[in-house]
Amino acid sequence: MSKRWEYQVIEVKPGMLGGFRADAIQEELTRHGKLGWELVNLVSHPMQMSLLVFKREA
């Protein structure tokens, strides 16, 4: 039987002066990890936003 996955995409907006706050991203990673989500990709758009793509077994 093959595994089934569900995915979640979280938008992380830049902080002041266009920079991303590492602590805010770490909080999101930790929070989702505790819920069983695994980060599988980070899509970054300079000066706009980043998308964190998570998956977990359904």
N, C-alpha and C positions, 0 to 999 in steps of 0.2 A: 504494500500500500504506500503510495507516495504521500509526502507531507503536504499539508496545505498551509499557506501563509496569509496573514493579514498585514496590511501596511498602514503606516500613519506618517503624515508629513507635517512637520512643525516649522512655522516661519519665525525666524529670529531677526528682529529689526535692529539696525545699528543704533548705538548710543550716541552721545554727543560727539560732534566733530567727525561724524561718519565712521567712527571706530566701533568694533564689536567688543562687548565686555566678556572676557573669558569666564568670569565667575557666573554670569548669567547663562552662558552656554553650558557650563559644567553643571549648574543646577538642573537644567532641562535634561541633560544626559543622565544624571543620577536619578532624577524623579522617574523618568521613563524606564530606566534599567530596573528599578525596584518593582515596576509593574510588569516585568517580563519582556520589555521591548529591547531589541538589539539595534544599534546604529549600523546601517549598511551603506549609507552614502551621505555626503554633504555637498550641496550645490550652492556655490557662492556667487553672488552678483556684487562686485565691488561697489561700495558706497550706497548700496540699496538694501539688500537683505541677504540672508542665507536660509536655505531650507535643509532641515535635518530629516532624513528619511530613515524610518525605523521599520523593523519587521518582527513578528513573533508568530509562533505556531498557532494556528487556529484551532 
